[in-house]
Amino acid sequence: MASFQAFLNSPVAPKTTHFWGPIANWGFVVAGLVDTLKPLEMISHNMTVAMWVYSALFMRFEWLVQPRNYLLLGCHASNETVQLYQLSHWAKGQGYLESKE
């Protein structure tokens, strides 16, 4: 019980925005995963690049701030991965990258 109480009173506990912010941010990751199922014509490369840069910048920010919020860092790393996949998918569809056959 004492360890649970310590978790509830920590700087990244469910009582703080350091917990609920990352939980809400997972919506970007889920939306990116859903977008991978859409046709290539519907992929906005401008928005994909913007989300990629956003996640890269905030991964760096999350690494530098104290206390480190590993939940948010993981969220941004996941979003970075999804956006890079989406960008490569778009680039292959536009003929910028050759696909191996």
C-alpha positions in Angstrom: 0.0 0.0 0.0 2.9 2.3 0.8 4.4 1.9 -2.7 1.0 2.7 -4.3 0.6 5.8 -2.1 4.1 6.8 -3.2 3.1 6.4 -6.9 0.0 8.5 -6.4 2.0 11.3 -4.8 4.9 11.2 -7.3 5.5 14.1 -9.8 4.2 12.0 -12.7 1.2 10.4 -11.0 -2.4 10.2 -12.2 -3.1 13.3 -10.2 -1.0 15.5 -12.5 -1.0 16.7 -16.1 2.3 14.8 -16.5 0.3 11.6 -16.5 -2.9 12.7 -18.4 -1.1 14.7 -21.1 0.7 11.6 -22.4 -2.4 9.5 -22.2 -4.2 12.1 -24.4 -1.2 12.3 -26.7 -1.5 8.6 -27.6 -4.4 9.7 -29.7 -1.9 11.0 -32.3 -0.3 7.5 -32.4 -3.7 5.8 -32.8 -4.7 8.3 -35.5 -1.4 7.7 -37.4 -1.9 4.0 -37.3 -5.5 4.4 -38.6 -4.1 6.6 -41.4 -1.8 3.9 -42.6 -4.9 2.1 -43.9 -6.0 5.0 -46.1 -5.3 5.3 -49.8 -2.2 7.2 -50.8 -4.2 10.1 -52.3 -5.5 10.9 -48.8 -2.0 11.2 -47.2 -1.0 14.8 -46.5 2.8 14.8 -46.7 2.8 18.3 -45.2 0.9 17.2 -42.1 3.0 14.0 -41.8 6.2 16.1 -41.9 4.8 18.5 -39.3 3.8 15.6 -37.0 7.3 14.0 -37.5 9.1 17.3 -36.6 6.7 17.9 -33.6 7.5 14.4 -32.2 11.2 14.8 -32.8 11.3 18.2 -31.0 9.2 17.0 -28.1 11.3 13.8 -27.7 14.3 16.0 -27.1 12.4 18.2 -24.7 11.1 15.2 -22.8 14.7 13.9 -22.4 16.0 17.2 -21.0 13.2 18.1 -18.5 13.3 16.9 -15.0 11.7 14.7 -13.8 11.8 12.8 -17.0 8.4 11.7 -18.3 9.1 8.4 -19.9 5.4 7.9 -20.7 5.4 11.0 -22.9 8.8 10.1 -24.3 7.5 6.7 -25.4 4.4 8.3 -26.9 6.5 10.7 -29.0 8.9 7.9 -30.0 5.9 5.8 -31.1 4.4 8.7 -33.0 7.8 9.4 -34.7 7.9 5.8 -35.9 4.4 5.9 -37.2 4.9 9.2 -39.0 8.2 8.0 -40.6 6.4 4.9 -41.9 3.6 7.1 -43.2 6.1 9.4 -44.9 8.0 6.5 -46.5 4.6 5.0 -47.7 3.7 8.3 -49.3 7.2 8.7 -50.9 6.9 5.2 -52.4 3.5 6.0 -53.8 4.8 9.2 -55.4 7.7 7.4 -56.9 10.4 9.0 -54.8 11.5 5.7 -53.3 11.9 2.5 -55.3 10.0 -0.4 -53.9 11.8 -3.8 -54.1 10.0 -6.5 -56.1 
